């Protein structure tokens, strides 16, 4: 008798899990749909005419795919006055050839190069930024990863919120544009269909505990007040820590309406797994509670798991769980076609369940270790988010 009761209770727990997954799936789809609608209305407004002078910091390392197109989008801006500082550690870095091509193409722009191998901490990217910021001429700074492509009014819109002294940093949502390979499609789906929707849901619920390397705009005075780039010299999640430090100082984080794109090019399954694990384990290090509770964001795998458990509740529980699973699947498709840019071909839809299963599996694997790979080097992510090199 007790075993039968326990089995039924377990089954209805499965129904509850499926219901929770369905609820999140619907919430994510509706949130992204509303966000896209509001963003489309805002984007029709004219960019601010009076834009302060801006210095863009672009740390580089190697000739990445689509590097010329990405960097060129920063040179071709409507902003009247801006400087771009490109930084490399190696004087023979192939990215320099792309920068010099842009200097010839845009002779009227302030395009400067910092070549300096000085290392200030375990993060090579932040060391690069510390070497570059010395060349910055302007008081509004924008830091953006090398693989980011932006619209022409990007700078004017991104720095506009900094006119409010209560704003600490401005960051941009981003979408992955995949090159033609399965591994690239999977990583782009990870970004577009899981990571960014979870950010939009969190933002809708009032959270601003985020900042992305795709774009961080900050005033020089704010950066100096929180200790400068030196304060994050050992951090793997340097972008997140910048946002956290400004929030500790009582300043707001603004999620811009400008959406940027990042080039996704994964050469192999191993590269894909290492990339996603680095992101997941970094999130776990800086926000362990949020990471543990984020299992519900994998709505489709969780709904399937709930259906399997619901079988113990009998026919009624199974039927209810299957109905909720169908709704979850429909919400998943709506989410995909709402957030995706450019639109996916129908033949690519089979990637969705594969991506969801892989992402959920890697999320589970993220609890096993704190080791990550980043640009051919291995690190251990400490509890404070610092990257400790592994020989």
C-alpha positions as CSV (number, residue, x, y, z in Angstrom):
1,X,0.0,0.0,0.0
2,X,2.8,2.4,1.0
3,X,4.7,1.6,-2.2
4,X,1.6,2.3,-4.3
5,X,1.1,5.7,-2.6
6,X,4.7,6.6,-3.0
7,X,4.6,5.7,-6.6
8,X,1.5,7.9,-7.2
9,X,3.1,10.8,-5.3
10,X,6.3,10.4,-7.4
11,X,4.2,10.4,-10.5
12,X,2.4,13.6,-9.6
13,X,5.8,15.1,-8.8
14,X,6.7,14.3,-12.4
15,X,3.5,16.1,-13.5
16,X,4.5,19.1,-11.4
17,X,8.0,19.2,-13.0
18,X,6.5,19.0,-16.5
19,X,4.1,21.9,-15.5
20,X,7.0,24.0,-14.3
21,X,9.0,23.3,-17.5
22,X,5.9,24.2,-19.6
23,X,5.4,27.4,-17.6
24,X,9.0,28.5,-18.2
25,X,8.9,27.6,-21.9
26,X,5.8,29.8,-22.4
27,X,7.2,32.6,-20.3
28,X,10.5,32.6,-22.3
29,X,8.6,32.6,-25.6
30,X,6.2,35.4,-24.7
31,X,9.0,37.5,-23.1
32,X,11.2,37.3,-26.1
33,X,8.2,38.0,-28.4
34,X,7.3,41.1,-26.4
35,X,10.9,42.2,-26.2
36,X,11.3,41.9,-30.0
37,X,8.1,44.0,-30.5
38,X,9.2,46.7,-28.1
39,X,12.7,46.7,-29.5
40,X,11.4,47.1,-33.1
41,X,9.4,50.2,-32.0
42,X,12.4,51.7,-30.2
43,X,14.8,51.0,-33.2
44,X,12.6,53.2,-35.4
45,X,13.4,56.2,-33.2
46,X,16.3,58.4,-34.4
47,X,19.6,57.9,-32.7
48,X,20.7,60.8,-30.4
49,X,22.2,63.6,-32.3
50,X,24.5,64.9,-29.6
51,X,26.8,62.0,-29.0
52,X,29.9,62.3,-26.7
53,X,33.3,61.4,-28.0
54,X,33.9,57.7,-27.5
55,X,37.0,55.4,-27.4
56,X,36.3,51.8,-28.4
57,X,38.7,49.1,-27.0
58,X,39.1,46.1,-29.2
59,X,41.3,43.3,-27.8
60,X,42.5,41.0,-30.6
61,X,44.1,37.6,-30.8
62,X,44.6,36.0,-34.1
63,X,42.8,36.2,-37.5
64,X,39.4,35.0,-36.4
65,X,36.7,34.2,-39.0
66,X,34.9,37.3,-40.4
67,X,37.3,39.5,-38.5
68,X,37.5,42.1,-41.2
69,X,33.7,42.4,-41.5
70,X,33.3,42.6,-37.7
71,X,36.0,45.3,-37.2
72,X,34.9,47.3,-40.2
73,X,31.4,47.6,-38.7
74,X,32.9,49.6,-35.8
75,X,34.8,51.9,-38.2
76,X,31.6,52.6,-40.2
77,X,29.6,54.5,-37.5
78,X,27.3,57.5,-37.6
79,X,28.9,58.8,-34.4
80,X,30.7,62.0,-35.2
81,X,33.8,61.6,-33.1
82,X,35.3,58.3,-31.9
83,X,38.5,56.5,-31.6
84,X,39.2,52.8,-31.8
85,X,42.2,51.2,-30.0
86,X,43.1,47.7,-31.3
87,X,45.3,45.7,-28.9
88,X,47.5,42.7,-29.5
89,X,50.2,41.0,-27.4
90,X,52.3,39.7,-30.3
91,X,53.8,42.1,-32.9
92,X,53.4,39.3,-35.5
93,X,49.7,38.7,-34.7
94,X,47.9,38.2,-38.0
95,X,45.0,40.4,-36.8
96,X,47.3,43.4,-37.3
97,X,47.1,42.9,-41.1
98,X,43.3,43.4,-40.9
99,X,43.7,46.5,-38.7
100,X,46.2,48.1,-41.1
101,X,43.9,47.4,-44.0
102,X,41.2,49.3,-42.1
103,X,43.6,52.2,-41.4
104,X,44.1,52.5,-45.2
105,X,40.4,52.2,-45.8
106,X,39.4,54.8,-43.2
107,X,42.2,57.4,-43.1
108,X,39.9,59.9,-41.4
109,X,39.2,57.7,-38.4
110,X,41.3,57.6,-35.2
111,X,42.5,54.0,-35.4
112,X,45.3,53.2,-33.0
113,X,47.2,50.1,-32.2
114,X,48.6,48.9,-28.9
115,X,51.2,46.2,-29.1
116,X,52.3,45.1,-25.6
117,X,52.9,41.7,-24.1
118,X,52.9,42.9,-20.5
119,X,50.8,40.6,-18.4
120,X,49.0,42.1,-15.4
121,X,47.1,39.1,-14.2
122,X,45.9,35.6,-15.2
123,X,43.4,37.0,-17.8
124,X,45.3,37.8,-21.0
125,X,42.3,39.7,-22.3
126,X,42.2,42.0,-19.3
127,X,46.0,42.4,-19.6
128,X,45.4,43.5,-23.2
129,X,42.8,46.0,-22.0
130,X,45.1,47.5,-19.4
131,X,47.8,48.0,-22.1
132,X,45.3,49.5,-24.5
133,X,43.4,51.9,-22.2
134,X,46.6,54.1,-21.9
135,X,46.0,55.2,-25.5
136,X,42.3,56.1,-24.9
137,X,41.7,59.8,-25.6
138,X,38.0,60.0,-24.6
139,X,36.1,59.7,-21.4
140,X,33.4,57.3,-22.7
141,X,34.7,53.8,-23.2
142,X,33.2,50.9,-25.1
143,X,34.7,47.5,-24.8
144,X,33.6,44.9,-27.4
145,X,34.9,41.4,-28.3
146,X,36.7,41.0,-31.6
147,X,34.0,38.8,-33.2
148,X,31.1,41.2,-32.7
149,X,29.4,43.0,-35.7
150,X,27.3,46.0,-35.0
151,X,24.8,48.4,-36.9
152,X,25.9,51.9,-38.0
153,X,24.1,53.7,-35.2
154,X,25.5,51.4,-32.5
155,X,27.9,53.8,-30.8
156,X,25.4,56.7,-30.7
157,X,22.7,54.5,-29.1
158,X,25.0,52.5,-26.7
159,X,26.6,55.5,-25.0
160,X,23.4,57.5,-24.7
161,X,22.2,56.0,-21.4
162,X,25.6,57.1,-19.8
163,X,24.3,60.7,-19.8
164,X,22.4,59.6,-16.7
165,X,24.9,59.7,-13.8
166,X,23.0,56.9,-12.1
167,X,24.0,54.5,-14.9
168,X,27.2,52.5,-14.3
169,X,27.4,50.4,-17.5
170,X,25.5,49.7,-20.6
171,X,25.6,46.2,-22.2
172,X,24.1,44.7,-25.3
173,X,22.2,41.5,-26.0
174,X,23.7,39.5,-28.8
175,X,22.8,36.8,-31.3
176,X,25.1,34.1,-32.7
177,X,25.5,34.0,-36.5
178,X,26.7,30.5,-37.3
179,X,29.0,29.5,-40.1
180,X,28.1,26.4,-42.1
181,X,28.9,23.5,-39.7
182,X,26.8,21.4,-37.3
183,X,29.0,22.5,-34.4
184,X,28.5,26.2,-35.2
185,X,24.8,25.7,-35.5
186,X,24.7,24.1,-32.1
187,X,26.6,26.9,-30.4
188,X,24.5,29.5,-32.1
189,X,21.4,27.7,-30.9
190,X,22.9,27.6,-27.4
191,X,23.3,31.4,-27.5
192,X,20.1,32.3,-29.3
193,X,17.6,29.8,-27.9
194,X,18.9,29.3,-24.3
195,X,21.3,31.9,-23.0
196,X,19.8,35.1,-24.3
197,X,16.1,34.2,-23.6
198,X,17.1,33.4,-20.0
199,X,18.6,36.9,-19.9
200,X,15.4,38.5,-21.2
201,X,13.3,36.6,-18.7
202,X,15.6,37.7,-15.9
203,X,15.6,41.3,-17.1
204,X,11.8,41.2,-17.3
205,X,11.6,40.0,-13.7
206,X,13.8,42.9,-12.6
207,X,17.3,41.4,-12.5
208,X,20.2,43.3,-13.9
209,X,22.9,40.9,-12.6
210,X,24.6,40.5,-16.0
211,X,27.0,42.2,-18.4
212,X,28.3,40.8,-21.7
213,X,31.7,41.0,-23.5
214,X,29.8,41.7,-26.7
215,X,29.5,45.3,-25.4
216,X,30.2,47.1,-22.2
217,X,30.0,50.9,-22.3
218,X,31.3,52.8,-19.2
219,X,32.5,56.2,-18.2
220,X,36.2,56.5,-17.5
221,X,35.5,58.1,-14.1
222,X,33.3,55.1,-13.2
223,X,35.9,52.6,-14.3
224,X,38.6,54.4,-12.2
225,X,36.2,54.6,-9.2
226,X,35.8,50.8,-9.1
227,X,39.6,50.1,-9.4
228,X,40.0,50.1,-13.2
229,X,40.7,47.0,-15.3
230,X,43.2,46.0,-12.7
231,X,40.3,45.1,-10.4
232,X,39.3,42.3,-12.8
233,X,42.8,41.3,-14.0
234,X,42.4,37.7,-12.7
235,X,38.8,37.2,-13.5
236,X,37.6,34.8,-16.2
237,X,34.1,36.4,-16.2
238,X,35.6,39.9,-16.5
239,X,32.5,41.3,-18.1
240,X,30.2,40.1,-15.3
241,X,32.6,41.4,-12.6
242,X,32.6,44.9,-14.2
243,X,28.9,45.0,-13.9
244,X,28.9,43.6,-10.4
245,X,31.5,46.2,-9.3
246,X,29.5,49.1,-10.7
247,X,26.3,47.8,-9.0
248,X,28.1,47.6,-5.7
249,X,29.0,51.2,-6.2
250,X,25.2,51.9,-6.4
251,X,25.0,52.4,-10.1
252,X,22.6,50.8,-12.6
253,X,23.2,48.4,-15.4
254,X,21.2,49.1,-18.6
255,X,20.4,46.5,-21.2
256,X,20.5,48.4,-24.5
257,X,17.9,48.0,-27.2
258,X,20.8,47.6,-29.7
259,X,21.3,43.9,-30.7
260,X,24.7,42.9,-31.9
261,X,25.8,39.8,-33.7
262,X,28.7,37.5,-32.9
263,X,30.4,35.2,-35.4
264,X,30.1,31.5,-34.3
265,X,32.7,29.2,-35.9
266,X,33.3,25.9,-34.1
267,X,35.8,23.6,-35.9
268,X,34.9,20.4,-34.0
269,X,32.7,18.8,-31.4
270,X,35.5,19.2,-28.9
271,X,35.7,22.9,-29.5
272,X,31.9,23.2,-29.0
273,X,31.9,21.2,-25.8
274,X,34.9,23.2,-24.4
275,X,33.2,26.5,-25.3
276,X,29.9,25.7,-23.7
277,X,31.5,24.2,-20.6
278,X,33.6,27.4,-20.2
279,X,30.5,29.5,-20.2
280,X,28.5,27.2,-17.9
281,X,31.3,26.7,-15.4
282,X,32.0,30.4,-15.3
283,X,28.4,31.1,-14.6
284,X,28.4,28.4,-11.8
285,X,31.5,30.1,-10.3
286,X,30.1,33.6,-10.1
287,X,26.5,32.7,-9.4
288,X,26.3,29.2,-7.9
289,X,22.7,29.6,-6.6
290,X,21.5,30.9,-9.9
291,X,23.3,28.2,-11.8
292,X,21.8,25.4,-9.7
293,X,18.2,26.8,-10.1
294,X,18.6,27.3,-13.8
295,X,17.7,23.7,-14.6
296,X,14.2,24.8,-15.4
297,X,15.5,26.9,-18.3
298,X,16.1,23.7,-20.2
299,X,12.3,23.4,-20.6
300,X,12.1,20.7,-23.2
301,X,14.5,18.1,-21.6
302,X,13.0,18.8,-18.2
303,X,9.4,18.3,-19.6
304,X,10.4,15.0,-21.2
305,X,12.0,13.9,-17.9
306,X,8.8,14.9,-16.0
307,X,6.7,12.9,-18.4
308,X,8.8,9.8,-17.8
309,X,8.4,10.2,-14.0
310,X,4.6,11.0,-14.4
311,X,4.0,7.4,-15.7
312,X,3.9,6.3,-12.0
313,X,0.8,8.5,-11.5
314,X,-1.2,6.3,-13.8
315,X,-3.0,7.1,-17.1
316,X,-4.4,10.5,-16.0
317,X,-1.1,11.8,-14.9
318,X,0.6,10.5,-18.1
319,X,-2.0,12.2,-20.3
320,X,-1.7,15.5,-18.5
321,X,2.1,15.4,-18.7
322,X,2.0,14.6,-22.4
323,X,-0.4,17.4,-23.1
324,X,2.0,19.8,-21.2
325,X,4.9,18.4,-23.1
326,X,3.2,19.2,-26.4
327,X,2.6,22.8,-25.2
328,X,6.3,23.0,-24.2
329,X,7.3,21.8,-27.6
330,X,5.1,24.5,-29.3
331,X,6.5,27.2,-27.0
332,X,10.0,26.0,-27.9
333,X,9.4,26.4,-31.6
334,X,7.8,29.9,-31.1
335,X,10.8,30.9,-29.0
336,X,13.2,29.7,-31.8
337,X,11.5,31.5,-34.6
338,X,11.1,34.7,-32.5
339,X,14.6,35.1,-31.3
340,X,16.4,33.8,-34.4
341,X,18.1,36.3,-36.7
342,X,18.5,35.5,-39.5
343,X,15.6,33.0,-39.7
344,X,16.6,29.4,-39.7
345,X,15.8,27.1,-42.6
346,X,13.2,24.4,-41.8
347,X,15.7,21.7,-42.3
348,X,17.7,23.0,-39.4
349,X,14.9,22.4,-36.9
350,X,16.3,19.0,-36.1
351,X,19.2,20.8,-34.4
352,X,16.9,22.1,-31.6
353,X,16.3,18.9,-29.6
354,X,19.9,17.9,-30.1
355,X,21.0,21.3,-28.8
356,X,18.7,21.2,-25.9
357,X,19.9,17.7,-24.9
358,X,23.5,18.7,-25.3
359,X,23.1,21.9,-23.3
360,X,21.3,20.1,-20.5
361,X,23.9,17.4,-20.4
362,X,26.7,20.0,-20.2
363,X,24.9,21.9,-17.5
364,X,24.9,18.7,-15.4
365,X,28.6,18.1,-16.3
366,X,29.3,21.7,-15.2
367,X,28.9,20.5,-11.5
368,X,31.7,17.9,-11.9
369,X,34.7,20.1,-12.3
370,X,35.9,23.8,-12.4
371,X,38.4,23.3,-15.2
372,X,37.9,25.1,-18.4
373,X,39.8,25.6,-21.7
374,X,40.3,29.1,-23.2
375,X,42.4,29.8,-26.3
376,X,44.6,26.7,-26.0
377,X,45.2,27.2,-22.3
378,X,43.6,25.4,-19.3
379,X,42.4,27.2,-16.2
380,X,40.6,26.3,-12.9
381,X,37.8,28.7,-12.1
382,X,38.0,29.6,-8.4
383,X,34.9,30.4,-6.3
384,X,35.5,34.1,-6.7
385,X,35.6,33.7,-10.5
386,X,39.3,34.1,-10.9
387,X,41.1,32.0,-13.5
388,X,44.0,30.0,-12.1
389,X,46.2,28.6,-14.9
390,X,46.9,24.9,-15.0
391,X,50.3,23.9,-16.2
